[in-house]
Amino acid sequence: MLILIDMDGVLADFEGHLMQQWRTLYPNTFDLAREERTTFYVTRQFPKEYRDKLFQLMYAQEFFANLPAIPGGREALEEMKALGWEVFLCSSPLYGNRTGASEKFAWVERHLGRDWWGKLILAPDKTVVHGDILIDDRPKIEGAAAPSWEHVIYDQPYNRSANGKRRLTWANWKEVLLGE
C-alpha cells in the first residue's frame, strides 16, 4: 500500500499557529475560533480589511518551519511503516511564500527526522502523484489528472460539509484504514 499524507492541517498545525500569531499581534481585532471555520481557505472567513495582515503572517519567513506538530501524526506514520506500507508526505507549497518549500524540509527534519526528507513530495497538483490513499484536509482535490488514490479526509471543522469520503484523525486512523 502506498500512502500519501498531506502536511499542513494533517501533520502540522497550520491553523493553530496562524491564529496564535494573529491573536498575539492583533489581539483586539477579528477572531475566528477553529470550530467556527466553514471553508478550507481561512482568508475567506476574515473580513476584507484584515486579509492583507493575515497573508503577511502566512508569507512570513519561518512560518512553515515553526508550525507545531499535530499530536499522534508521527506515531501514525511510524505504525504505517511498520505495517509494510510505503508512506510519503505530499504537500502543496503556498504560492507567495518564497521560503515555504525549504521550510517544509526544516519542519520534517525537526518533527520527523532527516530520514523523512527523501519521503517528501512537494506537488502543486496532487492528482499527478501516484498512490493508493491520500490523507488530506482539503475537502475537494482537483487537478490535471484523474487521481490514482482514494482521498481520505483528515477531519477538520472546515471540511465537515464534504460527504461521501472516509474521514479520519490520528486517534482513529486504524479503525478507518484497517477496520480495527
Residue pairs with C-beta under 8 A, 6 or more apart in sequence:
1 83
1 84
1 85
1 86
1 132
1 133
2 85
2 86
2 88
2 130
2 131
2 132
2 133
3 80
3 85
3 86
3 87
3 88
3 131
3 132
3 133
3 135
4 88
4 89
4 90
4 121
4 126
4 129
4 131
4 133
4 134
4 135
4 149
5 11
5 77
5 87
5 88
5 89
5 90
5 134
5 135
5 136
6 89
6 90
6 91
6 92
6 126
6 134
6 135
6 136
6 137
6 138
6 154
7 89
7 91
7 104
7 107
7 108
8 14
8 64
8 67
8 91
8 137
9 15
9 137
9 138
9 154
9 156
10 70
10 73
10 135
10 136
10 137
10 154
11 69
11 70
11 73
11 74
11 77
11 89
11 111
12 64
12 67
12 68
12 69
12 70
12 107
12 111
13 67
13 68
13 69
13 70
14 67
15 34
15 37
15 42
15 156
16 34
16 68
17 63
17 66
17 67
17 68
18 42
18 54
18 57
18 58
19 31
19 32
19 34
21 57
22 31
22 53
22 54
22 57
23 31
25 53
25 57
26 50
26 53
29 50
30 46
30 47
30 50
32 42
32 45
32 46
34 157
35 157
36 45
36 157
37 45
37 156
37 157
37 158
38 45
38 157
38 158
38 161
39 45
39 158
40 137
40 138
40 139
40 158
40 159
42 54
42 158
43 51
43 54
43 55
46 54
55 96
57 63
58 94
58 96
58 97
59 94
59 96
59 97
59 98
60 97
61 98
61 99
61 103
62 99
62 103
63 97
63 100
63 103
64 94
64 97
64 99
64 100
64 103
64 104
64 106
64 107
65 103
65 106
65 107
65 110
67 107
69 111
70 170
71 170
72 169
72 170
72 171
73 170
74 111
74 112
75 170
76 170
76 173
77 87
77 112
79 174
80 87
81 87
87 119
88 119
88 120
88 121
88 131
89 108
89 116
89 119
89 120
89 121
90 121
90 123
90 126
90 129
90 131
90 134
90 136
91 104
91 120
91 121
91 122
91 123
92 122
92 123
92 124
92 125
92 126
93 100
93 101
93 104
93 122
93 124
94 100
95 124
97 103
101 122
104 120
104 122
105 117
105 120
108 114
108 116
108 117
108 120
109 116
109 117
121 129
123 129
125 143
125 144
125 145
126 134
126 136
126 141
126 143
126 147
127 141
127 142
127 143
127 144
127 145
127 146
127 147
128 143
128 144
128 145
129 149
130 148
130 149
131 148
131 149
132 148
132 149
132 150
133 149
133 150
133 152
133 177
134 141
134 147
134 149
134 150
134 151
134 152
135 152
135 153
135 154
135 168
135 173
136 151
136 152
136 153
136 154
137 153
137 154
137 155
137 156
137 158
137 159
138 159
139 153
139 158
139 159
139 161
139 162
140 162
141 147
141 151
150 166
151 165
152 165
152 166
152 167
152 168
152 176
152 177
153 159
153 162
153 165
153 166
153 167
153 168
154 167
154 168
154 169
155 167
155 168
155 169
166 176
167 176
168 175
168 176
168 177
174 180
